[in-house]
Amino acid sequence: MSFSKTYNGLEPVRINKWLGQTGVCSRREADALIADGLVSVDGEVVADAGRKLEPGQTLTLSDRATAALAEGVTIVMHKPLGYVSGQPEPNKLPAVRLVTDNNRVGEGVTPADEVSLPPIGRLDEDSRGLLLLSSDGVVAKAVIGPESDLDKEYLVRVTGDITERKLKILRHGLMLDGRQLKPAYVSRMESFRLKFILREGRNRQIRRMCEMVDLEVVDLIRVRIGPLKLDNLPEGKWRMLTAEERAALVG
């Protein structure tokens, strides 16, 4: 399915710059699409990589262009409760079901249903917050690869008696599945709210860590992955990862 958008800015802007700013693709990808004759403005195929969009003009990417971009797309989602991040068991709802036109925030091309968008890191059914879905292998390696050093930040509400001794244990000293956990940053924000910053993502790690010091997690939201923040993205909505954000993630 082709992509069309009318430029509503006040000043002329280079096509590659505008496509990069809106998250449709990177500037380099835009230049490649133009070189392949897959970009048109007001029905005229663009031949000049330096071409500028004028206010009110409509840019269109061909079907072939949108299919090529979908092969390396990354979705930034605010996953709500009740959705699983990965391949679901029967009667479970996968988060990828939320990737629809109606749930999109900002510009971009909604990937077709047949495009594979595996989750980059898990986020449990009973947790919410920042989730990446991506077919971009470079992004996946940067976030969850064995050499990745990106930290993840969580805001966690618990019940139970929070003491300095428990906080010290949570920061350093726990083992899960017979393996020592990496040191974690854990701080108390409010009476029953903690901030966790982790450099690993073991299965249900924060909930299991809290259980080991007699605390029960009643709400968990991931608000950051490395330099990428959830910010004010509404729950249940998604947007495209921008070229600048991708560059920051892959370092």
C-alpha positions in Angstrom: 0.0 0.0 0.0 1.5 3.4 -1.0 2.0 6.2 1.4 0.8 9.8 0.8 1.1 12.8 3.0 0.5 16.5 2.3 3.2 18.8 3.7 1.7 21.5 5.9 4.9 23.3 7.0 5.4 27.0 6.4 8.7 26.8 4.6 10.1 24.6 1.8 12.0 21.5 3.2 14.2 18.9 1.6 12.3 15.7 1.0 14.9 13.5 2.7 15.0 15.8 5.8 11.2 15.8 6.1 10.9 12.0 5.7 13.6 11.6 8.4 11.9 14.0 10.8 8.5 12.3 10.4 10.0 8.9 11.1 9.1 7.4 7.7 12.7 6.5 7.0 16.2 7.8 7.4 17.6 10.5 5.1 19.9 7.9 3.5 16.9 5.6 2.9 15.0 8.6 1.4 17.9 9.3 -1.0 17.9 5.7 -2.1 14.1 5.7 -2.7 14.4 8.9 -4.8 17.3 7.3 -6.8 15.1 4.3 -7.5 12.2 6.5 -8.8 9.9 5.5 -5.9 9.0 9.0 -4.7 6.6 11.4 -6.3 5.3 14.9 -5.5 1.9 15.9 -6.8 2.0 12.9 -9.2 5.5 13.8 -10.6 8.3 11.3 -10.0 11.2 13.0 -8.1 14.5 12.7 -9.9 16.6 15.2 -7.8 17.8 14.1 -4.4 17.9 17.8 -3.4 14.3 18.5 -4.3 12.3 20.4 -1.7 8.7 20.1 -0.7 6.6 23.2 -0.9 3.8 23.9 1.5 0.6 22.2 0.3 2.4 19.6 -1.9 1.6 15.9 -1.5 4.4 13.4 -1.4 3.7 9.8 -2.3 5.9 6.7 -1.8 5.1 3.8 -4.1 4.0 0.4 -3.0 7.5 -0.9 -3.6 9.0 1.8 -1.4 6.7 1.1 1.5 7.3 -2.6 1.2 11.1 -2.0 1.3 10.8 0.2 4.4 8.6 -2.3 6.2 11.5 -4.8 6.1 13.5 -2.8 8.6 10.8 -1.0 10.7 10.9 -0.4 14.4 7.7 0.3 16.4 7.8 2.2 19.7 4.8 1.1 21.8 3.2 1.9 25.2 2.1 -1.7 25.9 -1.0 -1.8 28.2 -1.8 -4.6 30.7 -3.3 -7.7 29.3 -1.1 -8.0 26.2 1.9 -10.3 25.9 5.0 -9.1 24.1 6.0 -12.2 22.3 4.4 -15.3 20.7 1.1 -15.8 22.6 -0.3 -18.9 24.1 -3.9 -19.7 23.3 -6.4 -17.0 24.4 -3.5 -14.5 24.9 -3.4 -11.1 23.0 -0.1 -10.2 21.4 1.0 -6.6 21.5 1.5 -6.5 17.8 -2.3 -6.5 17.4 -2.2 -2.9 18.5 -0.2 -1.9 15.5 -3.1 -0.3 13.5 -3.7 3.0 11.8 -6.1 4.0 14.6 -3.5 3.5 17.3 -0.6 5.3 15.5 0.7 8.5 16.9 2.5 10.8 14.4 3.6 10.2 10.8 4.7 6.9 9.3 3.5 3.9 7.3 1.6 1.3 9.3 3.3 -2.1 8.5 1.1 -4.7 6.7 -0.3 -7.6 8.8 2.1 -10.0 7.2 5.2 -8.1 8.2 7.0 -9.9 11.1 7.6 -7.6 14.1 9.1 -9.6 16.9 9.5 -7.9 20.3 13.0 -6.6 21.2 13.1 -7.7 24.8 10.2 -9.0 26.9 7.5 -7.2 28.8 5.2 -9.4 30.8 1.4 -9.5 30.4 0.9 -7.9 33.8 3.4 -5.2 33.1 3.1 -2.1 30.9 5.2 0.6 29.3 7.9 0.9 26.7 8.1 -2.0 24.2 10.0 -2.2 20.9 8.7 -4.3 18.0 11.2 -4.5 15.2 12.3 -6.3 12.1 15.6 -4.4 12.2 18.4 -6.8 13.2 20.8 -4.0 14.0 18.3 -2.5 16.5 17.7 -5.9 18.0 21.4 -6.6 18.5 21.9 -3.1 20.1 19.1 -3.6 22.6 19.3 -7.3 23.5 22.4 -8.7 21.9 25.1 -10.3 24.1 27.3 -7.2 23.8 24.5 -4.7 24.7 25.1 -2.4 27.6 21.8 -0.5 27.4 20.1 -0.1 30.7 16.3 -0.2 31.2 14.4 1.9 33.7 11.2 0.8 35.5 8.9 2.4 38.0 7.5 -0.2 40.4 4.8 0.0 43.0 5.0 -2.6 45.7 3.2 -3.7 48.9 5.2 -4.7 52.0 7.7 -3.1 54.4 10.5 -1.3 52.5 13.7 -1.1 54.5 17.2 0.0 53.7 18.4 -3.6 54.2 16.0 -4.8 51.5 17.0 -2.1 49.2 20.7 -3.0 49.7 19.9 -6.7 48.9 17.9 -5.7 45.8 20.9 -3.6 44.5 23.4 -6.4 44.9 23.3 -9.8 46.3 20.5 -11.8 44.7 20.7 -14.9 42.6 18.1 -16.1 40.1 18.1 -19.6 38.6 21.4 -20.3 40.2 23.1 -17.2 38.6 24.3 -14.0 40.2 22.4 -10.9 39.0 24.2 -7.9 37.8 24.2 -5.0 40.2 21.0 -3.0 39.9 20.2 0.6 40.7 17.2 0.7 43.1 15.9 3.8 44.8 12.8 4.7 46.8 10.7 7.4 45.1 7.6 7.5 47.3 6.2 5.4 50.2 5.5 2.3 48.1 7.2 3.2 44.8 10.6 2.2 43.7 12.8 2.9 40.7 14.8 0.1 39.1 17.5 0.4 36.5 18.7 -2.9 35.2 21.3 -4.0 32.6 19.8 -7.4 32.0 16.4 -8.8 31.4 15.9 -12.1 33.1 12.4 -13.7 33.1 10.1 -11.7 35.4 13.3 -10.4 37.1 11.9 -7.5 39.1 8.9 -9.4 40.4 11.1 -12.3 41.5 13.7 -10.0 43.1 11.0 -8.3 45.1 9.4 -11.6 46.2 12.8 -12.6 47.6 12.7 -9.7 50.0 9.0 -10.1 50.9 7.7 -7.3 48.6 4.9 -7.8 46.1 4.8 -5.9 42.9 1.3 -4.4 42.2 2.3 -2.2 39.2 5.3 -2.1 36.9 5.9 0.2 34.0 9.0 0.4 31.9 9.8 4.1 31.1 13.2 3.9 29.3 15.4 1.7 27.2 18.9 3.2 26.9 18.4 6.7 25.4 14.8 6.0 24.3 12.1 7.2 26.7 8.4 6.4 26.9 7.6 10.1 27.6 4.0 11.0 26.9 3.1 8.3 24.5 -0.5 7.2 25.5 -1.1 3.7 26.7 -2.1 1.4 23.8 -0.6 3.7 21.2 2.5 3.4 19.0 4.7 5.4 16.8 7.6 4.9 14.5 11.2 5.0 15.8 12.9 8.1 14.3 16.2 7.9 12.4 17.8 10.0 15.2 16.5 7.6 17.9 17.8 4.6 15.9 21.2 6.2 15.6 21.2 6.8 19.4 20.2 3.2 20.2 22.7 1.5 17.9 25.5 3.9 19.0 
